[in-house]
């Protein structure tokens, strides 16, 4: 076979391959293209592959940054609310006000996280917290500095094991021990749960402070049974 024939055969093969690739890309489905993008280098992890949060950082009613790691060595209770909620959140925070009055001198810390960060700015939370005579040193009303609702959802799901959405939350209070382990979840609007909550706090405050305690990934203790409230 002459060199000229071999040359033109090579050219024909190149153009044929290019044509096949062009046709294939033209008729490739959007789903196939998305899969290729997701599997490429540097692609983001899917939602179910994102590691769960083991700590969080928000801003309190004084504009100060609060990181959950700072509660190392403390017994603390956390819950979700939003300031414009006319009934459930108010009643829930009245119960927390009672906990503050009873246990603040013994070192209990309270953490109330808004699920309406767009409207609940630190200034708004400062005014709201005054309704409950909250001591900012012991009771933190927290919001997302960037009004990041998705981040608050992750905090609720990963850290507190409860469902949170924009202006949607449960009326449960989650209690953590000095090592940062979840020890119970209680509906403070139910009398029986309120009594159990108080007993748990009493027991945890009586536990001796361990040296070099660290905040560990929270584990489920008592799962909430109530449906979300709005």
N, C-alpha and C positions, 0 to 999 in steps of 0.2 A: 504493500500500500504506500502510495506516494506521500511525501510530507505535506503537500497541499491538501490532500483529502483528509489526512489526520487533523490538520489545523481546523478545517471547516467543521469536522465532526465535533471537535472540542468546543468550538464556538456554539454549535447547535445545542450541545448538552448544557452549557452555561445558561443560555437563554431559556431552555426548557425548564431547568431548575428554578430560575427566577420567576417564571410564569406560574409554576405550581405554588410557590410560596405566596405570591400575590393573590392568587385565587383563594388559597386557604385562609389568609388573613382577612380577606374581604368578607367571607361567609362565616367566619368564626363568631360564635354567639358571645354576647356581652358577659355571660356567666363564665365562659372559658377564659376570656380576657381577664376578668376579675380574679380568677383562680391563679392565673399566671402572675399577676401583680402581687397577690398576697403571698405567693411562695417565693418571690424574688428576694434578693439580699436587701436587708434593711427594712423589710416590711414590718408593720406593727403586729403585735400579738393579738389574737382574737380575744374577745371579752372573757371567754372561759379559760384563757391562758394567762391572764393578768394576775400576778401574785396578790393574795388578799392583804389588806392593810393590817399592820400590827401596831401602828401608831397614827396619830393625825395631828394637824396643826391648823388652828383657826384664830380668829380675832375676838376679843371679849368686849364687854360694854364700855371699857375704858380705852379701847383702841390698842390694847396690848396683845402681842402674839402669845398664844397659849398652846403648848405642845403637850400631848397626853403623857409624855415621858416625865413631865415635871410632877406627876402624881405618884411617882415612885416612892414607896414607903407609906403612902396614905391609903386610908379606906375612902372610897368615893362612889357616888351614885350619879348616873347619867340618864338623860331623857331627851326627847324631842318635842318641839312645840312651835308655834308661830304667834307673833304678837297680836295680830288682828283676829285671832280665834276668839269668839265671844264667850264660849262656855267651857268646853272640855279642857283646853289649855289653862284657862284661868283656875279652874278647880284643881287641876293637876299641880299647878305651881303653888296653890294655897297649901297643899299637902307637903310640898317641898319646903315651904316656909316653916311649917311645923317641925320638919326634920332639922332645919337650920337652927331653930330655937332650942331644940332638944340636944343636938349633937355637935354643934359647931365648936363649943368649948372643949370637946373631947377630940377634935381634929378631923371630923367628917368634912369632905369636900363635895360640893354639888356642881354638876355640869349640865347646863340646859342648852341644847343646840337647836337653832331655828331651822325649819325646813322651808322658809320663805326668805332666802338671803337677798333677793332683789329689793325687798321693802324693809327688811330688818337690818338696818345698818347699825354700827356701834352706837350712834346717837339715839336711834330709836330704841335699842335695847337698854341703854342707860335709863331712859325715861320709864320703860316698861319694868325694869328690875326694881325701880324705886317703889312701885306699887306693892312689892312684896318685902320691902325693907331689906333687900339683899345686901349682904356684906360682900363687896367685890373681892375681898381677900379669900373668901371661902366658897362663894357661889358665883360661878362664871356663866354668863349668858353669851353664847358664842355664835358667830356667823362666818360665812366665807367672805374673805376680803374681795374676791373677784366675782361674787354672786354665783359660784359654781355649784349648781344643783346636783350635777352628776357626782361631784366629789362628796357631797353630803350623803347621797344615796350609797356610795361605797362605804362611807363611815358607818352608816346604819347597818348595812348588810354584813360587812366584814368584821367590824369591831364590836357592834352591839347585838348582832344577829337578829335584827328586826327590820321590817320593811319601811322605807322612807321614800317619799316623793314630794313634789312641789305642793306645799300646804296639805300634806297627807302624812300621818304618822299613827303609831299606836299610843295608848295612854299608859305605857309601861315604864317603869324605872328599873334600870339595870345596875346591879351592885358589883363592885370590883374590890378585891382584897389588896393588901399592901404589895403583893407581888404582881399586880395587874391582871390577875385571873378573874374571869367572870364567875360570880358565886351565886347569882340568882336574878330572876326577872319577875317583877311584881306589878300588878295593876293597883296603883295607889288609890283608885276610886272605889275599890272594894274593901270592905272592912276586914275580911279575913286575910287578904293579901297585905293590907297595911300592917296588921299585927305581925305577920311573918317577916315583913320587911324590917320592922323595928327590931325583932329578935335577931335577924341576921346581922344588922348593923351593930347591935350590942355585942354579939359573939365576935365579930371581926375586930371591933375596937379593943376587945379584951385580949386578942392574940398578941403575943410579944412581937416587937419589931425585929426582923431578921437582919443580919449584917449583909451588905451588898445585895439587897433585893433588887431585882430588875424587872422591867415590864416585859412580859412574855405574851405570846399570841393568846388571845382570849379563847377559852373553851366553853362550850355551851354547858350551863348548869341546869337551869330551869327554863324551858322554852315558853315564850309567850303564846297564849291561846286565843287572845282576843283578835278581832279583825281590825284593820286600820281605821282610824277616825280622821275626819277632816274638819 
